[in-house]
Amino acid sequence: MFETAELGRELTKKAFKARVPSLREALLSTQFKLREAGLPVIILFAGVDGAGKGETVNLLNEWMDPRWISTRSFDDPSVASLERPHYWRFWAGLPPNGQIGLLLSAWYSQPLLKRVYGDISNAAFDQKLDEIQNLEQTLADDGALILKFWMHLGKDAQEERFKSFEADPLLEWRVTERDWKHWRMYDEFIANAERLISRTSVGHAPWHIVEGYDQNYRSIRVAELILEAMQARLEANRVREELRKVSAAAPAVAPADSEDTGDSVTVDVPGPLTVLSRLDMSLDLQNGDYKKALREQQARLNSLHRQAFKRGLTTVLVFEGSDAAGKGGAIRRCVAALDARQVTIVPVAKPTDEEYAHHYLWRFWRHLPRAGRVLIFDRSWYGRVLVERVEGFASEEEWRRAYGEINAFESQLVEHGIVLLKFWLHISADEQLERFNAREVTPHKRWKLTDEDWRNRERWQEYEEAVHDMVERTSTRASPWVLVAANSKRYARVKVITSVCDALENALARTDSETEHD
């Protein structure tokens, strides 16, 4: 695979200088057009030590406008990174729409090192590569242009490069004992790099192997490949936009066997049975029983939370539900039993400009807490398959693929050891109407009722069908949905807190068992 990148290609200084001006002009022009189109570009640099990854990144910042380039180097993960799921730091470093992200030592680095050092098997290595492919597919589906460069040197050329660095007082710092150790392991690195590139070089995220022997050749080659890919993406985007305009302008054609009589008839058809139809909405607790149960479960939650914090066991709670279903009240009863210093509540509303400029999951990744903390989402990433689906803010292709993206996201949280609970609080249409009317006449609650709440109510059946599909496609063994009959606020609050306690108790028992086996 790498023979073609060990030919000793060179470009004279004269030829290099002749090609740079027009190349820089084209890069800058294309970069400006990408900003206008709002297209994100993700460029990964990996490869052999000493092959010019850092120099190439510096040169790209010089040749283009660095204000719209984000350069990230992912060295050994920090303590804060290790306390979060593996991909957290990569999501945090992704460029917003319209910008170019240059990523060094990104998501391929650790799996490759672990395989070379024998810390993981081939099967585990392949599993890591599959996870990476899922990540790249998710980003590409959202419109990102992904390019990956393997900067290469043959073993003899790498040795020569290291020795030249060591002979120069200004560059000797660049060669470490670790570099020489990896040079002695060169064959293991190359064998596993071949496996990595073969499995992960795909149409939406191709690898380019670039010979790094000569700085001039390397620089021009990388820049030209980037320019070509960006121009191709802009052209594809232009064609797609033209087709969309043509499609939107085409007149609607009525079916041949239909006849417009001018009359409008509305037929009331009962909605289909859903998972929500099966809930027993009569469940309730008498006031005395409620107060006793609430005190007991809050005391239990307090004790379990303190144990979880000491062990670094993180909890993420997701609250979704019908408007006026009591999410806020349930959240307040949970928080009352916890150490507020260790709790973060994230109310999710319309995305900010910064959030809108990223993949929809980005704003949820960025909030993931350090070990032992509790994070509560008041509405969540499920907006993609609920409100965005029903209201048409996401295309059918976007919300349908979101089920898989969400499952992959949640599986990473659970695999990291996070206790993840997802609650859907459900009330009947009659109960919702009663609560809406009560809010209208209660001064301190009137602000909660909006025109949007009334409009959403008119699409009750559409939302219920969306919830049914959501549960069917995202309630997994690792992260099941907890469906709560919430016509009774008292029952719902105790049900929620009890469910959190049960999950924490099970997770703590698992950690005890794992400790004993260790």
N, C-alpha and C positions, 0 to 999 in steps of 0.2 A: 504493500500500500504506500509506503513512504519512499520508495526508490526514486520516484519522479521529483521528490523534494530534496534530493541529495546530489544534484547535478552540478552544483557550484555556479549557478546562474549569477551573472553580474550585470550591472548597468553603469556605464561610465558616468562620471560627474557631468560631463557636457550633455549627454543624452537626458540625464535626470533633470538638469536645470531647464532644458528645452521643453520638457513635458509638464513641469510643475505649474506654470502660470495658468494654462488653459484648464488643467485638472482642478486647481483650486477654485477657479471661477465657476466651473460646473458644479463642484461640491457645494459652494455657497449658495448658488442659485437654486439647486435642488433642495438644500436644507431649508431655504425660505419657503419653497412650495410645500414641503412636508409640514411646516408649521401652519401654513394657511389651511391645509387639508386636515390638520389635527391627527396625523398618523404617527404613532409611536414606533421607534426603531430600537431594537435591542441587539447589541453586538457583543458577543462573548469572545474573549481571547484566552486560549489555553495553549499548551504545548511544552516543548523542551525548554528547560532553564537556559537562559542566555541567548534565546532565539529572537529577542527583540520585542517582546510583548509590551513592556512598559514604554520603550522608545516609540513604538507605533502609536500607542494611545496618546502620548504627548504630542506627536506630530499631527494627529487628527484634530486635537484641540487647537493647534496652531493654524492649520489649514482651513478650518471651519470656524463658525462663530461659537466660542466656548460658553456664551451665556445660555445657549439652548442645548448644551451637552451636559449630561450628568455622568461623571466618572466615579465608579465604585470598585474598590479592591476588597475582596472578601478573604482575609487571611484566617488564621485560626479563630474559631468563634469565641466571643467574649463570654463571661459568666452570664450576663444578661441574655445573650443569645441561646446559651445552653439551657436556660430555664424556660425557653419557649420552644414550640415545634420547629423542626429543622428548617423549613422553608420560610419562616417568619422574616429573617433578615434579608432574604432575597426579594420577597414581596415588598418590603420596606424600601429597597433600593431600586425598584423599577421606575423608569422615566414616565412622566405624564404624557398625554397625547400631544403630538407635535414636537416632541423632543427626542434626542438621541441618547441612549444609555450605553456607555462603554463599560463592560463588566469584566474585571480580572479575577481569576480564581473563583469563579462562580459555582453553580451547583454541580459541576462535574468534578471539581477538585478533590473533595473529601472521599467520594466513592472510589475514585481511581487510586488515591493514596492508600486507602484501606485495603483494596484488592492487592496492590503491589506488595504491601507489608504483610499480607496473609491474614488480616484481621477479619475478612469476610470471604465467603466461598464464591465460586463462579455464579452459583444460583442466586445468592444474595446480591451480588454485583449486578446481575441482570435485572433483579427486582428493583434495585435503585435506579437503573437506567429506564425501566418502564415508568417509574414515578416521574422521572424527569421528562419523559416523552409526554406524559399526561399534562404536566405543567406547561410545556411548550405548546401543546395543542390548545390548551385553554387560552393562552395568551394570543396565539395566532388566530383562533376563532373570533377573538374580540378585536381583531384588526391589526395586531402588532406585526411588524416586519422583523423576523429573527434571522440573524446571520451568525455563524460560528467559525472562528478561525483557529486552526491548529498550526502554530508557528513551529517550524521544524528545523532541526540540525542533526546531521549524522553524528555518531559517537565520537569520531576523530575530530570533526569540526567543533563539537561542543568542548572537547578537551582543549583544543587550540584556543577557543574563545575564553575559557576560564583562565588559562595561563596568561593570555594577553591582558585580561583584567588585573590579575595579580601583579603583573609587571608594571602597572600604571598606578602611582600613589593616589591618584584621584579616583580610581575605579576599584581598587583592591577590596573595598568594603562590600562590593557586590557579590563576592564569592565567599561562601561559608562552608563549613565542614559538612553541613547538610547537603549542599549542592554537590560536593564531591561524593558523598554517600549515594546520592541518587544517580550520579554518573556511573558509579560502579554497579548500580542496579538497572542500567540503561535498557538491557534486553527485556527485563520484566515490565518496565514502563511501556516500552514500545508494543509488546505483545498485548497488553491490556488496553492500550490506547487504540490499537486496531479493532479490538472487540467493541470498544466504546463507540468509535466512529461508525463502524459498520451497522451497529444496532440503532444509532440515533441520527444518522444523516438522512433526513426525509425532505420531501418537497417544501413543506412549510417552515423547515428549520434546517437548512443544509450546512454541512461542514465544508470548509475550504482549507486545503492543506497548502501552506505557503512556505517556501524555502526561505530560511532566515539568515543564510550565510552572508549575503550582501545587503547592507542597509538600504542602498538606493533601490535595488530591485524589489526588496521586501516592501518598502514604503509605497512605491508606485502600484505594485500588484494589489495590495490590500485596498488602497484608495480607489482604484479602478473597479474592483469587485463591489465595493460598497456603493459607489456611484451608479453602477449598472443595476444593482438590485433596487436602489431607491427610485431610479427613473422608471424601472419596470413596474414597481408598485404604484407609482403615481399614474402611469398610463392605464394600468388595470383599474384603478380607482375612477379615472375619468370615463372609461368605457362603461363601467358599472353604473355610474351616475347618469350617463346618457341613456342607457337602457331603462333605468328607473323612470326617467322623465317621459320617455316614449310610452312606457307601460301605463304611467299615471294619466297621460293625455288620451289614451285610447278610449273610445266610447264604449260604455257597457252594452253588451248584447243580451237581450232577454232570451230565454230558452224558446225554441221554435214552437213548443206545444203550449206556451203560456198565453194568456189573453188578459190585458189590462182593462178591467171594467170600470176603473175609477173608484171602486169601493174599497175601503180598508176594514178588514175583519180581524179582530184579536181573539185568539183561541186560548183559553186558560188550560194549559197542560200541566198536570202534577209533575213536580221535579222527580228525578230518579233517586233511589235509595243511595245514601252515602254512609261513610263511617260515622258521620255526625248524627245520622238518623237513629243510630243504635244506642246513643247515650241516654241514660235514664235521667231526664231533666228534673225529676221530682226529688232527687237526693237533697237532703237538708240536715241541719243540726239545730237542735233547740239551743236557745241562747246560753243556758247554763252549761250544757254539754260542750258548746263551742268554746266558751271561755276556758274551761278546764283543758280541753284538747289542745287549744292554741298555746296555753302556758306550757303544757308538757312537751309539745313538739318544738317550741322555740327554745326551751331549755336543752332539749336533745340536740338541736341544731347548733346551739352555742358550743356545747361540749365537743361535738364532732368537728366543727370548724376549727377550734383551737388545736385539736389533734392533727387535722389536715395541714394547717399552717406550719406546725412544727416539722412535719414530714415533707413539706414542699409539694403538697398535693393541690393542684389548681382546680378550680371549679368554674365552669362557664354555664350560665343559665340563659335560655332563650325563651322569651315570652311573646307569643303571637295570640291573636284572638279576634273575635268580632268587636266592632266598636262598642264601647261601654260594657265590655265583658268583665271588667274588674282587674285588668292587668296591673294597674298602678297600685291598687289596694293589696294585691297579693305580693307585689314586690316590696312594699313598705313593711309588711309583716315579716318577710324574710330578712330584710336588712336590720330590723329591730332586734333580731337575735344574733347578729354578727358584730364583729369589731369593724366599725365604719372606716377605720384607717386602712383596712385590708380589702375594701370593697369599692368597685367602680361600676357606676350605672351609666350605660350609653343609650340615650333615647335616639332612635333612628327616625329621621325625617327625610325630606327631599335632599338629595346629595348637594353638597357645596360645590362651588366651581372646581376646587382642588380635587374633591372626590370624583366628580363627574369626568375629570380628565384622566382617570385611571380605570382599570378593570373594576367591575362592581364589587368584587370580593376584596379589593385592596383596602377599603376603609375598615373592614372587619379584621383582616390580618393585623393591621397596625395597632389595634386596640388590645391584642392578646397580652395578658398580664404576666408578670414574673411568677415564679413558683410560690404556691401556697395562697395566692390571692383568689378573690372571687370577682368575676366579671359578669354583669347582668345586662343583657340586651333587651330593651323595650322596643320590640320589633327588630327585624334582623335581615339577613341575606335572603330570607324567604320572600321578601318583597318582590324578588325577581319573578317568582312563579305564582304570586298572588296579585297584588295591585298592578304590577307592571304587565302581567298577563291580561288581566281583566280590562284594564283601562287602555291597553294598546301601546303602552310606553316601551315595551319590548316586542320584537317580532316573534312570530311563532317559532322560528328556528332558534332564536336566542333563548326563549324561556324553556323550550323542550330540551336543549342541551344543558341547561342550567341544573337539571336534576343530577346528572352525572358529575358536574363540576362541584356541586354542593356535597354530594356523597364523598368525593375525593378529599375535599377540604375537611369535612368532619372526621373522616378516617385518620387524617394526619393528626388532628387534635387528640383523638382517642388513643392512637398508637403512642403519642408522646406521654400518655398517662393522665391527660386532663379528664375530669369528670364532667361530661357534657349532658345536660338535660334540656329537652325541648318541650315546652308546654303550649298546647292550644286550649285556650279558655273559650268555651262555647256557651252562648245563650240563645234562647228561642227568639223568633222575630217579635212575638208579643212582649216578651220581657225587655227586649231592646227598646221597643216603642215606649214602654212604661218608663224606662230609665231616661230616654231622651226627653220625655215630657217633664220628668222630675228635674232634670238639669235646667230646663228652660226657666223654671220658677225658683231655682235655688241660686242666690247671688254668687256664693263662692264656688259653684260648679258650672255656672253658665258659660264660662270661658272654654270649657271642655267641648261644648257642642258647636259644630261648624256646619256650614252649608255642605261641605264635602261629606260629612257623616250622613246627612239626609240623602245625598246623591248615591253614596255607596249602598244605602239601604235598598234603593230601587233595584240594585243588581244583586240582591241577596242570593238568588239561585246560582248565578254565575260564580260568585265567591265560594259558595258551598261546594260546587263541583271542582273548583280549583283546589280547595282544601283537601277534598277526597283524593285527587290526583297527587297532591303533595305528600300526603301520608302514605299512599300506596307506593310511591317511588323513592321516598327518603326515610321511611321508618325502617331502620336496619337493626340488626342484633346489637351492633356496637353503639348506635345512637337512636333508640326508638322514640317515637312521639308519645307523650303523656297527654291523653285527651281528657279534659276536665269539664264535667257538667257544671256550669257556673251560674245557673239561674239563682242558686243560693250562694251569696258571697261568702257566708260562713263556711259552708261545705268546701267551696273552692279553695279558700285560703288554707284550711287545714290539710286538704288533699295535696296542695302544692308543697307545703313545708314538709309533710310526711314523706313525699316522694324524694325530696332533696336529701332528707335524713337517710332514707333507705339506700340511696345511691352512694352517699358518702360512707355509710357503714360497710357496704359491700366492697367499696374501693379500698378502705383501710384494712379490711380483712384480707384482701388480695395482697396488699403490700406486706402484711404480717406473714402470710404464707410464703411469699417470694423470699422474704428475709430468712425464714427458717430453712428453706431449701438451699439458699446461698451458704 
